[in-house]
Structures are given as structure tokens and as C-alpha cells.
Amino acid sequence: MKKVNLLAAAVLAAAFAMPAQANYTPNAYFGGYFRSGVMNKHFNKSDSTVQHLGRLGAENDTYAEVMLGADVATVDDTVWTINSRFSMSSQYNRDWQSTDNYNAIRNSNGALTDYANDDVEGTRFAFREFNLQVKGLMDWDKDAVVWSGKRFYHREDIHITDFYYHDISGMGAGVENLTAGPGKLSLAWMRRDDGGSYVSRQDESKSLSGANSSVHLIDVQYDLPAWDGANIELRDTYLIPQRNSDSGIKKNYKASADYGVGNIFDFELNQGYSLGWNKTVLQWVHGSNANYAAFGNPIWLDTTGASDSANRYTFINFGETHFTENLGMFHVVYASYSDNYDNSLTTKKNDKAFQFVVRPYYRLTKMTRLYFEGGFFTQSSKSYKAIGSSQTASDNTQGQKYTLAYAITPDAGNFWSRPELRFYVSYLHTNGKFNISQWGNSEKNGWESTTTTTYPGDTTQNRQWLFGVQAEAWW
């Protein structure tokens, strides 16, 4: 992150003041991200839309992150750093988007008339990070960092589809950048609270509402150099469920189903070369966390017990290529397959998906460029028609998106140059199984929770024309 000016540094110095015995270093960091703009109509934008088809010309929300951090002390060659990150998200277009229900749909008496939509114009704020990192504690390895708190932890993403294929961010602790042989080792312990599913020991028809469970995530990552310009990353995340241990619950209730651990294993090959860079990812997910749809994140456990032996295999290749000084392209190829579910407990037999997204760009002038983004995906699943039945039913979903954009940015020859102002037009088409309606099944708040809502005259559309203006920046 860039250093801020002296005034901002002074403000952060006051916020992160340290005891007198520590040598304070006024080294402050300010960074962030935002996107916002206007579109010709409301579009049923959801995370799945951009993950399947590409994000250019398919985002109509406002999202922002602000990161503040400071090196608050240096003691005996150690550097103590506090980092924080706040984010906000809002959908649709309105000047005053509050965090309460003031903008809910109300009748003439002021009473709510539709509780399903009481935050349809709302804004949400969140603490994404607040952590302490200490570098230099280990005399034998001064580059190693010990940390604890809430943080973005080694998030692996594909930019043009806004897809995080390995992300265990949250509360935890660990050590990273440890020298181990030819490479660097990182170890982390994260924990997350999930909802639980419990039934009465005396009468299994009675369930316990509001019960909870926890998941511990043990993450091991090893990065090592390969040949010239290449490095290999090996990573394994082990998910361990911990059910509610309250004595009253243990005595009177039991888990509604036995479910086991989950495992995520990644092999990544990063290759830099004269024309750009390329990354290949092989991911194997095994256990209770394999029961997620393609393009999903395998950090949630299936508590039904149906996925204890399930597998998901994923191949991803993406990167950026500079063909000439003015012409470049970003591409994504994605394929995924899952199987081995216990079909006495679930109707899911297997599923598979394929995706291809390209975003070529051409520099017109020093600060202007043209974009084209084309995206295609197909996703199919095979399910038993009824539990225990040998008959199967197949379903297939397909979609395409084509976007043309004119962009203004400080360095048009650099794909990553931001801020950027874009003028775009997009065409989307599906086979009717992927909802791109203006309002139907609207993801109201942009936080990955889809609420099914029916509006007057709403129909599921299989094609959509969009145009608009968007600003995007990171710093």
C-alpha cells in the first residue's frame, strides 16, 4: 500500500499510539477498492452472474473497501503492524441508502407491507480485517511473520470473474513466510461458527432451533521456486467440525446426521514469461465440503452426511498475455466435476461445469483503450428422481455474455491500471435456466444471499441488453 501524506500519518499515529517504551515508527498505510456507476435498467446481478459470465458490464452495485494500517512500533529489529479494513455494499440506485429499514415498502399507515423486501434499498457495512502482524520475532528467520486477528488470508482469485477459488479469510492466527528448505512455509489456524442441525434423542421428529456448531480450519501452504520464472504452490486446508458441547444439548439432542471432515488440496503453477504470466490450478476437494456448486468456495460443510465421501475435481488456467505493445488479453478456462455422493441421503448424483472467458484490450492512446469481454459457461447435473430410485434426471444450464467497452485510465497499456472510467454495452443470453431477469430472484444486498421474491409482471428472461457507465479503482 502507498504511504499517505503527513497529515494522514499523524491521524493514524494518534489512532495507533503505542506506550512510551516502544520506538514508534510513523509508517502508515492507506488503501482500498471501489466500484460504482449507473446502468440503463435494474439487472439481477449476483455473485454467480459475474463468476459464470465475467464481470465487465455486468455489475450494477456499489461496493467499496477502505484499508488503514500502520507500523506502530519497532523493538529490537521487530516491526509491529496493525491492519484494518472496512467495507460497504449497496444495490440499486438511490442517494440515501440507510442501514435500517426506513426505505422499506410501507402502507399509508407507515406499517411494513413486505418483510421480504425491508432492506431492498439498504446499505451494509462490515469489518473485514482487524489484525496484528509482527515481523522479525524469530532471530533465525527475520522475514517470518507471526499474526493473529481477523484478516484476508491468502485469498486466491481470478480478477475478471471475481471468483475466489480458495478463500478461508476470517478470524485466526498463524505464522507465514517461514524459510523451509528451498521454499517458504505458512501455517494458519482459523475458526468459523456455523449453524447446526440437531434432533431430540427421544423423538427425532423434534429438532432444536438456533443450535450452533463450529468449524476449525488448519491451513498449510508451501511455496517453492521451480525453473526460471516459475514457482509452485502446494496448499492443504483441513476442515474439522465441532458440534455444540453444551451439556444440556449433549444430553437431550444429537446431530441430525453424522458428517465428517473436509479437505481442500491445491497445486498451483505460476509461470512468468516475456509475453506475460500464466497460472494453472489443480484442486481436489474431498469430504463434507465437496457438496458445493461449481464456481463455489469449498469452505462450507454439508451437515446431512451425504457428502462425507464426495469428491470435486477442478482445473483452472488463467493469465494475461501481451501480444504487442498495444494489444493484450486476459483469459480464464475453468472445468469442474464432482461425484461419489451418498444417494440414499440426497438426490444429487454428480455435476460438471465448463467455462471460457476472454477479455482482450487494445490501447488507443496513452489514457484510452477498448475492451471486449466474451464469456460462456455450461453446467449440468445428474440427480436421482427420488431418494433410493435408480432412475436419473439431468439438467443443463448455459449462458453467454458479450461486452464492448471504451475505457479511460492513467496507463492504457497496463491491464491493471486503475482508476478507470468505462462506457459499456453488454448482451447476455441463457437457455432459460440461469436467471438474468430484471427483478426476479433478486440478490438484494450483494452479500451472497439470494432471496426469492416475486414482483408484479415479473418473468424469467433469457436475454438482456445493458449499457452504462462504471468507475473502478484500487489504490
Helices and strands as residue ranges (DSSP letters): E 2-3, H 6-15, E 27-39, H 47-53, E 62-75, E 78-90, G 115-117, E 123-135, E 145-151, E 156-158, G 159-161, E 163-166, E 170-180, E 183-195, E 198-200, E 207-208, E 212-225, E 230-243, H 247-252, E 253-255, E 262-273, E 276-287, E 311-322, E 327-339, E 348-365, E 368-384, E 392-408, E 420-430, E 463-474
